Amino acid sequence: MTRLVSHLQSSVGRKVLTALSGLGLTIYVIFHMLGNLQVFQGPHAFNSYAAFLRDMPILLWTARIGLLSIVVLHIVLATQVSLQNHRARPIGYAIHRYRQASFASRTMAVSGMVLFLFIVFHLLHLTAGVIGSSSSDRVDAEGYRDVYGKVIVAFQNPLVVVLYLAGQLGLGLHLSHAVSSSLQTLGLEHAALDRLFKAAGSAVALLVVLGNVGIILAVFLGIVRL
C-alpha cells in the first residue's frame, strides 16, 4: 500500500491519475450528450428521462458529488503536472515542442479554464436553476417537471446561446488533445494503431460538440420548440 501511495504521488503517478480522471469525465460527457439528444424526441421523452434521473436521488447525488470531486481532482493534478513539466523543461526543448505541438495542446490551460467556468455556469443555470429560473417550477401535461420547456426557453436567449457555444468550443479543444494524450500516458500505443489513437481525441471531440451544438441551435432556430 505504501509503495502504491508513493507511486501515485510521483510524477508518473500524477500523470496516470490525470489521464484516468480525464477519461472518466470524457465518458460522462459522451453519455450526458446522448441523454440530452432525447430533446429531439419531444417533451414526453425528455421529461421522462429527467424524471427517471430524479427518481434515484441517492444515486443521482452520489454521481454528482463524485463527478465534481473528479473534476476538482483532475484540475489539481493537471495543474501540478503542468507546473512540474514547465520547471523541468529546458528552454530550447520548450520552444521546439511549441513549434511541433497542435493548437489544442498549446491552449490546454485556456480551454480548461473556459470549460471550468462553463461547467459552473451550466450547473447554476439548468441544473440548480439559480440563473434564469423563471420556468424551473413548470410541469407538463403528465405531471413531470417541464425540463424540456426550461431548455427551450433557455436556448431562445441569444446571450445564453453564445455562452453555451463558447463552452462547447472550450470543451472541443480540450477533448481533442486530452483523449489522445491520456491514451498515450496509459501506454495505449502501438505502431500499427498510432494514427487511430491520435485521431481518437478529434473524433470524440467532434461527436460530443456536434451533438451539443445541434441541440442548442435546433432550439434557437425553432426546429425544436414548445
N, C-alpha and C positions, 0 to 999 in steps of 0.2 A: 504493500500500500504506500509506504514511504517513497519507494522508487517511482511509483506511478505519479504521485503528487509532485515529486521533484521533476519528472519529465514534463508534466503539464505546465509547470511554472517556467520551463526553459523556453528559449526562442522557438525551437521546433514545435514544442507542445502548444505554445500560444498560436502559432500558425495553423496547427491542426484543429484546435478548438475554434478558431476564427472561421476556418473552412467549413467545419461541421455545422456551426451555428448559422452560417450564411446559407448553406444548402437546405437546412431545416426551414429557414424563413422563405427560401425560394419555393419549396414545396407548398408552403402555406399560401403564398400569393397566387400560385397556379390554381389551387383548389378554390381560393376565395374568388378569383376571376370567373372560374367555371360556374360556381354557385350563383354569382351575380348575373350571369348570362340568362338566367331564367326570367329576367325582366322582359325579355322578348316574347315570352310565353303568356304575358298578361298579368293582371293583378292577382288572380287566384293562385297561380303557380308561385309567384314571387312572395306573396304574403304568407302562403302556406309554408314555404321554405323558411321564412323568417320566424314564423310561429314554431316550427319544428325545432329550430335552434334555441328559442327562448324556453321551450318546454323542458329543457335539460339544463336548468340553471347551474347546478354544481359542475357539470361537465363544461358548460359554456364559460363560466368564470374561471375555472381551472385552466382552460385553454387560453383565455385572455391574459390571465396573470402570467402563465407560462410563456406566452409569446412576448409579452412586454419584458419579462426577465431575460429572454433570449436576445431581444433587441438591445437591451442595455449591455448585456454581456458581450454581444458582437461589437458594439460601438467601442467599449472599453478595450477589448482585445485588439481590434483593428487599429485603434489609436496607438496602443503600446507597440504593436508590430511595426507600424509606420515610423514612429519615432526611433525605434531601435534600428531599423534599416537605414534611416536618414543619418544617424550618428555613425553607423559602421561603414557607410558607403564613401569611398574616395571621390573627390570632386570630378576627376576625369571620367570615372565609371558612371557617375550620375548623369553627366552630360551625354555620354554615349547611350545610356538606357533611355534618356528623354527623347533622343532623336529616333530611336527604334520603337518606342512604346506607342500604343494606339492612343487616340484622343480620350477614349473611355478610361484607360488605365491611368492617364495623367490627371484626370479630373475626378478620381475616386473620392477624394475628400470633399470636394464641392458637391458632387452628386449625392454623396452620403448625407451631407448636411441638408440639402434640399429635400431629400427623401424623409429625413427625420422630422423636419418641420411640417412636411405634408402629412405624415402619419399623425402628428399631434393635432393638426387641423381636422383631419378626417375623423379622428376619434371624437373630437369636440362637436363636429358638425353632424354627421349621420349616425354615429353610434350613441353618443351621450345626449345629443340634441341641445347642447348648450348654445351653439351658434345656429341661427336660422331654425328655431324650434317651433315655429308657428303651426306647423302641420303634424307635430310629433304625436299628438293625442287622438288623431282621427282614427276611425275604424271603418273597415269596408262593409259591404252588404252582408258578409258572412260572419261578421263579428271579430275578424282578425285585425290586429293593429295595421293600419294602412301604410306600411313601409314603402310599397310601390308608389303611392301618391306622394310620399315625402321625397322620394328620389326624383320623381317627375318635376315637382315644384322646385327642388334644389337646382336641377340642371337646366331650368329655364332662365336662371340668373346668369347673365354673361360673365360677371366677375367670378362667380363660383366655377364656371366652366374654365375660365382662364387659369384659376388656381389649380384645378384638378389636372388640366393638361400640362401645366408646369411640373406637377408632381409626377405625372407619367413620364415626362422627359427625364427627370432625375432617376426614376425607377428603371427606365430602359437603359440609360447609360451605366448605371450601377450593375444591373444584372448582366449586361453584355460582357463585362470584364470579370465580374466576381465569380460567375459559374465556372468559366474556363479555368480561372486561377485556382479556384477551390479544388477542382478535379486534379489539377497538376500538383497541388500541395499534398493531396491524399495519395499521390503516386499512381493515379489512374491514367497513365500514359503508355502508349505503345507506338512503335514506329509506323505500323500499318494503320493505326487509328488516330494518329496525331491530328490530322485535319478535322476529323469528327469531333474530337474533344475541343479543339479551338473554335469550331463552329457552334458548339453547344450553347455558349453564352448568348450569342447573337440570336440563335433560334428561340431560346426560352424568352429572351427579352422581347422579341418580335411577337411571339404568341401572347404574352401577358399584356403588353402595351396595346396591341391591336384589339384585343378583347375588351379592355377597359375603356379605351378611346371610342370604340364602337358604341358602347353603352352611353357614354357621355354625349357624343354627337347625335346619336339616334334620338335621344330625348330633346336635345337643344334644337334640332331641326324639325321636330314634330313627328318623326317617324314612329316613335313610341310616345304615346300620350294618354292622358286620362280618358 
